[in-house]
Every structure is written in C-alpha cells, then in structure tokens.
C-alpha cells in the first residue's frame, strides 16, 4: 500500500469543510450566526398561545431576536416570555410587546413597538405594556355560531343554588 500525502490532505480538507457546514447550519437554525452581545428581557402576557422557544422577535418588521423561554407565573397564571435581543437595541421603558401571527395561520412572533420615554429598559427588565395572542378559534366560533344575547347568557360568576 502506497502512501499518498496529497490524498490524505484532501480528505482532511473535505472533513473540515463538512464540519464547518454542520456548525454553520446549527448556528443559523438557532438564529445566532454571530456572537454579538445580547441580553434577556421579559414580557408578561395573559395568553401566549402559539408562541414557542425560537419564535422571532421583530421591531418594525425586522427580526432582532428570539424567544428563549416561556414559563407560567404561579401567582397569577400569566405567561412570562423571555426574549433575547441585542444590547445595542435600546428600548424605551414604555415600549409595548405584542404577540402577532404571520398570516392567517402562520407562526406566532413577538413584535416590539418602541415607546417615547427618555429612559431605557435595562437587561433583565420586564416590558409592562403587552398585547396577548388573539384566540382565532374563539373568534371563528363566535362568527360561525353567533353570540348569545346578554339576557339569556349564563353568568360566568359562580352562583349559590338554594336547596329546599
């Protein structure tokens, strides 16, 4: 068996190229191709239906970050959404976070609408003004079956039933 150093070097070069492509694919899939400085901010929503880790965070239609976590606050059962955004994105403290969908049945994303306050959110801060996801199934149900008039609609509050 003859030794071919040129073929060996070509094989090493191909393996390094494949490793670079795999690494880039993983980084692009997670949305973090560059290692820029980022920070985590939070937003509290009454309903975060359809949102998941990896969803986009947009400002003016431009993707600036990703959703990195969702959890429920056990005190008031609200959803706490953690957003990873660049530290260069200076959001005023009166900014608003909304959960929107791409198209009628597209993926959900968080849209940040900057406010006009002179002070800015610090890393780890919480956005106070939020708009929850629209429950499309509920809206379609109301449109399809109509809403019941207020006189015949049962009350949502618990009522005491008197027994004889």
N, C-alpha and C positions, 0 to 999 in steps of 0.2 A: 504494500500500500504506500503510495507516494504522498508526500506532504505538500499541500498546496496552500501556502500562507495567504495568497490573494483571495482564494475562495473562502477561507476562514474569516478574513477581514470583511468580505462582502456579507457573509452570514451574520456577523456581529452587527454590521451596519443596518441590515434589514430588521433584526431583533430590536435594536434601539429605536428604529423608526416606528415599529409596531407598538412598542411601549409608550412612545410619545403620543401616538394617535389615541391609544386607550386612555392615557392620562387626560388628554385634552377633551375627549368625549365625556369622561366622567365630570370634569370641571364645568364644561358647557352645559351639561344636563342639570347640574345643581345651580346654575345661574351665576357662578362666581369664577369667571375666567381669570380675572386679575385679583390680586390680593390687596385691594385698596382698603383704606381704613373704613370700617363700618361700625355702627352702633345699633343697639336694640332699643326700640321704643314700643310702648304698648298702647292698645286701644281697647275699650270696653264696649261690647255690643250686647244688646238684648237677644239677638238672633244672628248667629254666624253660619247659618245653614248653607252648605255647598262649598264653604271655604276649607282649604286644607293646607298643610305644610307644603311649601314650594309654590304656592299661588303668587302671582305677581303683585307688586306694589307700584302704582302708577301716580305720576304727577303730570298734569296736562297731557295725558295720553302717552307719556314716555315712561318705560319701565325703569324704576330707580332702585328697586329692592325686591325682597322676597318675604313671604310669611314663613317664619321659622318655628312657630309653635302656637297651639291653641289649647286652652285649658278653661275649666269652669271654676268660677269663684264660688266656693261652697256657702258663703254668707248670703248672697242674693241671687245665685244661679245665673249670673251673667257670664258671657263668654269673654275671656281675656285673650286677645290676639297679640302675639309678639311679632314685630316687624323688624327686619334687618335692612337698614338704609345707610348710605354713605354719610360719614361725618361731615362732608362738605355740604350736604343738604341741610340748610338752616331753616327749620320750620318755625314760624311764629307760634306762640303758646295758644292762640285762638284758632289754630288750624282745625280742619274737620276731616274725619276719616269715614268713608262710605264703602259699603260692600256692593259692588256692581257685578253684572254679568256681561260677558262678551256675546252679544246677540241674544236671541230669544231663549235658547237652551245651551248657551256656551258656558265655559268655565267661569267661575267667580274670581274676582280680584278685588284688591283694596285700592280705592282712589283717595289720594290725599289732596285736599284743597287748602292751600296756604291762606292764612288769615292776614291781618294787617297790624298785628300787635308789634310793639317795639322790642319785646323780649322774645327769646327763642327757647325751644324745647331742649333740655339737656339730655344726654344719653341716659336711658333708663326711665325717662319721664313717661307719663301717660297722657294720651290725647283725650280730652274731656268731651268734645263735641263729636258725636258719632251718629251714623245713619245705618241701621241694620239692613240685612238682606231682605228683599221682597219675597214673600212666600207665593210663588207663581201658582202652585196647585190650589191654594186657598182662593186666590183671585179668580182663577178659571172656574172653580166650583161656585163662587158667588155669581159669576156671569152666566154660567150654564143653568143653574137651578134657581137663580133669583134670590134675593134676600127676603127674609120673613119680616113682616111689619112689626113695629115695636110693641103693639098691643098684644099680639099673640106669641111673641118671642119669650121663651122662658128666661128667667133671670139667671145670670151667671153666679150670683152670690148665693151662698147656702141659706136655706130657709128652714125654719123649725116647723115640724109637722105635729099638730096636736092630735093626741090619741084620746079616745073617749074613756 
